[in-house]
Amino acid sequence: MAMILEYPFKLFILIVVVLVIISIMWQFRDKIMGICLFPPCNGDEECNVQPVITSESEFTEEILNKYCSMCWLKNGEGNCKGDSICYVLNLEEDFNPDIPWDILRDYDYCFVTCENETSSLYVQYQSLDKIIEIAC
């Protein structure tokens, strides 16, 4: 008698287990579909930004805003996962003593960390903080 009910009972247990697994998958379907199996995924783009060396006659607010926004766009508006140097800005003259270091108030992602008199600036993307830094 035990052999007669053994196979239907195993089949019943198998069906219950399969239904439980399907219901768990259905409950967490949004999280399961958001799993990235083969990087780069949507939020983690691998960007190959090569530095561009340019010369400017002076460092003004408009020029630094322009390079900051172009670097932001080059790096997928903060979606790149690696740090990169976008631009190296050189002055055509020796140095610019009147650099407006308190600029870039219009952008939440641009920061100037250089406060010295300099003849070149680096516009670089920092992926950890998702910011553009303008440094000496």
Backbone hydrogen bonds in HBPLUS format (Angstrom, degrees):
<---DONOR---> <-ACCEPTOR-->    atom                        ^
c    i                          cat <-CA-CA->   ^        H-A-AA   ^      H-
h    n   atom  resd res      DA  || num        DHA   H-A  angle D-A-AA Bond
n    s   type  num  typ     dist DA aas  dist angle  dist       angle   num
A0004-ILE N   A0001-MET O   3.28 MM   3  5.42 134.8  2.49  99.0 110.2     1
A0009-PHE N   A0005-LEU O   3.12 MM   4  6.05 153.3  2.20 143.2 150.7     2
A0010-LYS N   A0006-GLU O   3.01 MM   4  6.22 157.5  2.06 150.3 156.4     3
A0011-LEU N   A0007-TYR O   2.99 MM   4  6.14 156.7  2.04 148.7 155.1     4
A0012-PHE N   A0008-PRO O   2.91 MM   4  6.09 150.4  2.00 141.1 149.3     5
A0013-ILE N   A0009-PHE O   2.96 MM   4  6.22 161.3  2.00 151.3 155.5     6
A0014-LEU N   A0010-LYS O   2.96 MM   4  6.12 157.0  2.01 145.1 151.8     7
A0015-ILE N   A0011-LEU O   2.97 MM   4  6.17 156.7  2.03 147.2 153.0     8
A0016-VAL N   A0012-PHE O   3.00 MM   4  6.24 158.8  2.05 149.9 155.6     9
A0017-VAL N   A0013-ILE O   2.96 MM   4  6.17 161.9  1.99 151.3 155.9    10
A0018-VAL N   A0014-LEU O   2.98 MM   4  6.17 162.5  2.02 149.0 153.8    11
A0019-LEU N   A0015-ILE O   2.95 MM   4  6.14 158.3  2.00 148.6 154.5    12
A0020-VAL N   A0016-VAL O   2.93 MM   4  6.14 153.6  2.00 148.9 156.2    13
A0021-ILE N   A0017-VAL O   2.98 MM   4  6.22 162.6  2.01 152.1 156.3    14
A0022-ILE N   A0018-VAL O   2.96 MM   4  6.15 159.7  2.00 148.5 154.3    15
A0023-SER N   A0019-LEU O   2.94 MM   4  6.09 154.8  2.00 143.9 150.7    16
A0024-ILE N   A0020-VAL O   2.98 MM   4  6.21 153.1  2.05 148.2 155.4    17
A0025-MET N   A0021-ILE O   2.97 MM   4  6.19 162.0  2.00 149.2 154.3    18
A0026-TRP N   A0022-ILE O   2.90 MM   4  6.07 150.2  1.99 144.1 152.7    19
A0027-GLN N   A0023-SER O   2.94 MM   4  6.09 150.6  2.02 142.0 149.5    20
A0028-PHE N   A0024-ILE O   3.12 MM   4  6.35 154.9  2.19 150.8 156.1    21
A0032-ILE N   A0028-PHE O   3.01 MM   4  6.20 155.3  2.07 152.8 160.8    22
A0033-MET N   A0029-ARG O   2.94 MM   4  5.99 157.7  1.99 145.1 150.4    23
A0034-GLY N   A0030-ASP O   3.21 MM   4  6.28 131.0  2.46 132.4 144.1    24
A0035-ILE N   A0032-ILE O   3.35 MM   3  5.58 167.4  2.37 108.3 111.2    25
A0044-ASP N   A0041-CYS O   3.08 MM   3  5.16 150.1  2.17 105.5 114.8    26
A0045-GLU N   A0079-ASN O   3.06 MM  34  5.93 142.4  2.21 151.7 154.1    27
A0081-LYS N   A0045-GLU O   3.02 MM  36  6.07 146.7  2.13 169.3 166.9    28
A0052-VAL N   A0086-CYS O   2.84 MM  34  6.22 153.5  1.91 139.0 144.5    29
A0088-VAL N   A0052-VAL O   2.90 MM  36  6.17 153.8  1.97 147.2 148.1    30
A0054-THR N   A0088-VAL O   2.93 MM  34  6.21 165.7  1.95 161.9 165.4    31
A0090-ASN N   A0054-THR O   2.89 MM  36  6.16 158.8  1.93 148.9 156.0    32
A0056-GLU N   A0090-ASN O   2.82 MM  34  6.20 154.1  1.88 163.6 171.9    33
A0092-GLU N   A0056-GLU O   2.91 MM  36  5.93 141.4  2.06 152.3 154.4    34
A0064-LEU N   A0060-THR O   3.05 MM   4  6.27 170.6  2.06 155.9 158.2    35
A0065-ASN N   A0061-GLU O   2.91 MM   4  5.98 154.8  1.97 146.1 153.7    36
A0066-LYS N   A0062-GLU O   2.95 MM   4  6.06 151.7  2.03 142.2 149.9    37
A0067-TYR N   A0063-ILE O   3.06 MM   4  6.37 163.9  2.09 153.2 156.0    38
A0068-CYS N   A0064-LEU O   2.96 MM   4  6.02 151.0  2.05 142.2 150.7    39
A0069-SER N   A0065-ASN O   2.99 MM   4  6.13 165.7  2.01 149.3 152.6    40
A0070-MET N   A0066-LYS O   2.98 MM   4  6.17 154.3  2.05 146.8 154.5    41
A0071-CYS N   A0067-TYR O   2.99 MM   4  6.04 153.9  2.06 140.5 147.1    42
A0072-TRP N   A0068-CYS O   3.01 MM   4  6.20 152.0  2.09 144.0 152.1    43
A0073-LEU N   A0069-SER O   3.04 MM   4  6.26 153.8  2.11 143.9 150.0    44
A0074-LYS N   A0070-MET O   2.94 MM   4  6.15 152.3  2.01 143.2 151.2    45
A0075-ASN N   A0071-CYS O   3.13 MM   4  6.30 141.6  2.28 142.3 150.9    46
A0077-GLU N   A0072-TRP O   2.87 MM   5  5.06 147.1  1.98 156.8 157.0    47
A0076-GLY N   A0073-LEU O   3.19 MM   3  5.29 143.7  2.33 116.7 112.8    48
A0078-GLY N   A0075-ASN O   3.24 MM   3  5.90 133.1  2.47 115.6 124.1    49
A0079-ASN N   A0076-GLY O   3.26 MM   3  5.07 139.6  2.44  94.4 105.5    50
A0084-SER N   A0125-TYR O   3.16 MM  41  5.24 157.4  2.21 135.6 141.3    51
A0125-TYR N   A0084-SER O   2.70 MM  41  5.24 159.1  1.74 162.2 168.8    52
A0086-CYS N   A0123-VAL O   2.79 MM  37  5.65 145.3  1.91 150.7 162.0    53
A0087-TYR N   A0123-VAL O   3.23 MM  36  5.07 160.2  2.27 135.7 141.8    54
A0123-VAL N   A0087-TYR O   2.87 MM  36  5.07 173.2  1.88 151.0 153.0    55
A0089-LEU N   A0121-LEU O   2.78 MM  32  5.02 157.0  1.83 150.5 156.1    56
A0121-LEU N   A0089-LEU O   2.77 MM  32  5.02 149.8  1.86 140.8 151.3    57
A0091-LEU N   A0119-SER O   2.86 MM  28  5.28 154.1  1.93 157.7 155.5    58
A0101-TRP N   A0099-ILE O   3.00 MM   2  5.81 118.3  2.40 115.2  98.5    59
A0132-ILE N   A0109-TYR O   2.59 MM  23  5.79 168.5  1.60 172.5 172.3    60
A0111-PHE N   A0132-ILE O   2.85 MM  21  6.26 150.4  1.94 161.9 171.4    61
A0134-ILE N   A0111-PHE O   2.80 MM  23  6.19 156.3  1.86 157.4 163.1    62
A0113-THR N   A0134-ILE O   2.91 MM  21  6.11 161.7  1.95 150.9 156.6    63
A0122-TYR N   A0135-ALA O   2.74 MM  13  5.20 163.1  1.77 155.2 160.1    64
A0135-ALA N   A0122-TYR O   2.92 MM  13  5.20 158.0  1.97 148.0 151.8    65
A0124-GLN N   A0133-GLU O   2.90 MM   9  5.33 171.3  1.91 158.2 159.9    66
A0133-GLU N   A0124-GLN O   2.75 MM   9  5.33 164.6  1.77 163.2 165.8    67
A0126-GLN N   A0131-ILE O   2.93 MM   5  5.50 168.3  1.95 161.9 164.5    68
A0130-LYS N   A0126-GLN O   2.81 MM   4  5.59 124.1  2.12 139.9 157.0    69
A0131-ILE N   A0126-GLN O   3.26 MM   5  5.50 149.9  2.35 140.5 147.1    70
